[in-house]
Structure formats: C-alpha cells, structure tokens
Amino acid sequence: MPVDSNLDKRRVTEAMRRGWVRQQQVEECLLELNTADSIVGALARRGWLTAQQVDELCGGAGPRITQRDSGVAGQGGPTVEVHGSGKLDPQDVADVLGEGDVIAERYLIEQIRRGGFGRVYLCTDIISGKRAALKTLLREHLGSGRLLEMFHREILLWIQLGDHPNIVLAYGLEDFMRLPFVVMECVDGGSLEDLVEQGALSWREAANFGWQIANGLEHARQVCGLIHRDLKPANVLLTREGVAKVTDFGISLVRGAAGEQMAGTPGYMAPEQWDRPAEVDVRSDVYAFGVTLFELACGRRPFPDYPEERFSEYRTDQQTKMPPDPRQFQPEIPESMARLILHCLEKRQDRRPANFSAIKRELEPLAGPRPAAFSDVPDRVGGLVNQSKTYGLLGRTEDALRTAREAVRVAPGDANAHVALGNALARQGNFTEAFRESEQAHRLDRANPMAIVNSALYADLAGERATAKVWADRAIASVDPQHLQGVASLLIDFGRVPEAIDLCNTIVAANPLAIVAWNHLAIALRRSGELDRALECAIRAVEINPRYAKGWSNRATILAQLGRFEDAIVSADRALEFESATAGAYAAKAAALGHLGRIAEAQACVERGLQIMPGNSLLMRAMAQFQ
C-alpha cells in the first residue's frame, strides 16, 4: 500500500514548488507505486529526485537513497532506505498514517501507538465529536485469507459483547485503504502493563484487577463463547477511574520458530496453544490469566523472558516446567490467592478452573470494592446498528438486514435503527423500501443527518426524481456539509453543476482527505468543461487513496477528453485492477482505444464490462458507438 500520509504529500508538493519534479512525473509515479513505497521514494528511484534533494525534503530523517543491486538484470538502481529515528522500517513507512490524517473520512488522528502486531490510532470522530480508537493489524498479518476471515469472525463476536464495564467496546469495522480497522471506545488511563512496569502491585490491587478481568471474560464466554487467545497486562486497559477493560479479542498473532502463525504472546501462551490450536478453549485464557495475575502480584512472570533467538525455550517452559509458588517473590500473598494462581497454571487443561465464573468466586473475598464504571457506549440497539453496518462492509447482506430488523424490533422508535435498516435494504437493491425506512427515521428524529441524506439518495435510486430533489434541497439547507458528499453527486445528476462545485469545495476545505468529494469535484469540473482543474482533483483523489478505483476511472475519462489516450488506457486499467465492476473505466478505455483506431479492442473492452455488469446503461451506450 503506498504511503497515505500528509507528510509525504507535503514533501511532493514542495518538490514541485521548487521545480525539482513536474506534475506528469508525479502522475507516472502514482501508477507504479508498490506495496512498500512512498511517492518521494518512487520519484527518487526513477532518478527524478537526487539523494540530496530527498534529504533536504525530509530534513535528514526521511527516506535516503542508496545504491543496491536488485538482483534482476536491467533493474538495478536506487532503492529507499529509512534512516534517522530507527523506529520505522520501509514497510512501516508504507503503512503509517500521520497525525492530522483522517481515516474513512471521519476519524481525525491525534496520536499513534505502534506495536508488534498493529497500529492503534487515537482519534476524534469529526461527526460526533467523541474520541475513538482505531486498530489495524500490520499488513503481513493480513496476507492470508484464512487469517483475515478469522479476524473478521472474531471482531464480529467482539461487537456482539456490547456494553460491559470490563470490556473495551468494539463499535464495528471501517474499511480504509483496503485495510480493516476495528473502531473501539477510547480508554485513556494506560494499561496494566504500564502499572506493572513500575513494580509489583499489592496483592489486594492484583486481586481487584484480577476480579475485573475475570468478570469481563466470563461475560464474553456467556454471551457468545468468545475466547480471547492473547490475554496479558498490555491487553487490559484502564480508565482514569481505575476500571480495567479487556481489549484485543482474537486479533494478535505471533510467528513461531518454523514460521507458522499462532494466536498469542509467548510468555502467556498455554501449553496447548503452541502445537494443538484445535484444543484451545476458555481454559487457555485461564492459563494466560494465571500468568497475568502472577505478574501483577509479583512484578514478574513465573518463567523468565528470552531473546527472540531463544523462542523455543518459551515453549519448553510453558509445556514442561512447574511454575514457582508466587509467595517466593511476595510472601504476603494470601494462601488462597497463591493456590488459585497455581491452579490456573496447571499444564493440563482439565486440571484448571473450568471457567471465569469459578475464578470470580475465589477472588471475591480478596478483591475489595471495585471502582465505579462510567461509560459512554451504545445500548443494545446501538450495538445492533453497529453490527449491521459491519456485516454490510463484509458483504454479508442477509446478516446486515437481520441485525437491522432486530434493532427496529427492539426499539421501533429509534431513528438510527431505521437508518441501518434502510442501508441494509439498499445493499439488497430494494431502494423503494430503503427510502421508506429513511423517511421513517426522519419522522422520528428531524435532526438526524443520515435520515435526510439517505432519503435523497434512495428516492433517486428508486426512480422518484422529484422527491429526491426535495430531499436534496432539504439536506443542503439543514445538514452539515461533511455529510453531503452523496448529495453532491445528486446535484451533478440534476444538472446543478455550479452548486455541486461549490458544495464539494466547501467539503474539501473542511476535510482535505474527503476523497469522494474530490472525485465528485473532478466530475463536476469535467462537466463544466474545466478539464485541467478536473484532472488535478482526480489526481488528488488517487493521491489520498492510490487504490480508489472510481478516482482512477474518473482520471481516465478526463485524460481521454484531453486527448491523452495512452495515459487514459493506463488509468482505466489501474481502476479495473482494483475493482473489475467499474463501468466508467471500461467506457473510458474503450473511448481511448477507439480514438487510437483500435476498434476491435474497444469493442472487446466493452463486452468484458457487460459480462460483469449486464445491461449497464453506460456500457450499452458505449457499445452503440462501435456498432
């Protein structure tokens, strides 16, 4: 994935301002970016930026150019290495989003926390004004379709857990730059790992936190049988009031000595996790709980840490060595608590506590009073709405519809439930009913922005053009522009191009990463004949997300109209590489091929599009031009 940070874009803009590179060179580099590159790096690799210029742009801390033999004949040349802080390798540079960037056009990044498995972005939701934490795995952990499917399944289970005082709430998934982001409540009091790094807790503090952890995990078991798989102090976050909240259900992986991927962290993994993953169950979490409670009370784990090259020794310790009595390190620990810890650390699963309910009972007399839990998270209906949206993003339309209907059944007077149901119906192509649900949402909550915007969009898709115009005007008059990207498209369709241009300019001024608005602005400017400005906006869209198929398709159309037919074909192919069902890309490519006299290729191009999208009106019109 090419880098998507404002910093990289600012560096490219500065290089253009200084006259070091031209816009067409930047465009060519966008076409060739690979998964471990930045735009600056691509410009340097082609020799259009010198090592000195890169150093000057990056202040000595960014990508520097070194000669390295690629090992492929005729393809040697400079590659980008990262020097400076030593914290990021080239893959990290490619995947990082910077502070001030916006994820999914909604979450403004304020702080980034990097870990061995992924990134956590502490954000402000620019729509609600609330704080949220978004987490995604490192790209190497998402290369396997099986692992990605497991990731999605575990997150859906996590979302089902809903509001619980000792579990970090997972609101849902967002898909951005073809990466899945888990959207979670923001818990900003640090973690138990932060506490234990300062030394052992008192045994009563340890018992108190242990009871809270067990309370959360027992809830997870009772609701849907969810197994955590990576319980450890780092995955227990704290509120400022001292409430412990378990996080990261089922989304951490470790690579074993032979390269296999397993869930867990070596110092906390139960014996069965190492080589019998099919046997992992709640008692595996009980083992990790025993290690965690030992660490909280003693300031160390029962077995020592090892360097990475001695990875196999973790396995030996967990599978064969008996853990020491925690009272060897903290004599004041009550006998009952020490006995519980050792019970949890039994090598055989059938000898450990069967579940966390039993652990809670044993810790109850030791834990003392628990802090009050304050929460600003959704109720059951809000959880169902989040589930429906997540199912929709994953393409599970029937599940999205089912959970939305359940939300409406539970709370028929909740506007957001009807918005969710409308969205689910629209995913099925039932736009008439989707419009009715959006209207109902508006009747229930006149200020709900999505009820108004969706009423306009779904009325238009249902063929009720006059009604759609009324709703679009209502949206423009009453809804914050940040919600109006879809309405801009309607204005273009209605022939109100100057209004669409003004609206898109307003949106991108407030949110420069509003990719859909940039693309709509390019379309509107193209419709008004301002092709050069339109091309700049289309380029901006694919700079923000180089995998944005609609942006590449729009760019192809504009290039064809500018007479740059070869470039148009390349852009259209780029769009189809990312999304094969992009009608505009087939049409633009066919038009460019036709102008180059390659009529048979143009016809074949349109025919391929119609095989994927039978009856598409745009492609049918394109085919008519070649008959």
Secondary structure, 3 states (H helix, E strand, C coil): CCCCCHHHHHHHHHHHHCCCCCHHHHHHHHHHCCCCCCHHHHHHHCCCCCHHHHHHHHCCCCEEEEEECCCCCCCCEEEEEECCCCCCCHHHHHHCCCCCCEECCCEEEEEEEECCCEEEEEEEECCCCCEEEEEEECHHHHCCHHHHHHHHHHHHHHHHCCCECCECCEEEEEEECCEEEEEEECCCCCEHHHHHCCCCCCHHHHHHHHHHHHHHHHHHHHHHCCCCCCCCHHHEEECCCCCEEECCCCCCEEECCCCCEEECCHHHCCHHHHHCHHHCCHHHHHHHHHHHHHHHHHCCCCCCCCCHHHHHHHHHHHHHCCCCCHHHCCCCCCHHHHHHHHHHCCCCHHHCCCCHHHHHHHHHHHHCCCCCCCCCCCCHHHHHHHHHHHHHHCCCHHHHHHHHHHHHHHCCCCHHHHHHHHHHHHHCCCHHHHHHHHHHHHHHCCCCHHHHHHHHHHHHHCCCHHHHHHHHHHHHHHCCHHHCHHHHHHHHHCCCHHHHHHHHHHHHHHCCCCHHHHHHHHHHHHHCCCHHHHHHHHHHHHHHCCCCHHHHHHHHHHHHHCCCHHHHHHHHHHHHHHCCCCHHHHHHHHHHHHHCCCHHHHHHHHHHHHHHCCCCHHHHHHHHCCC
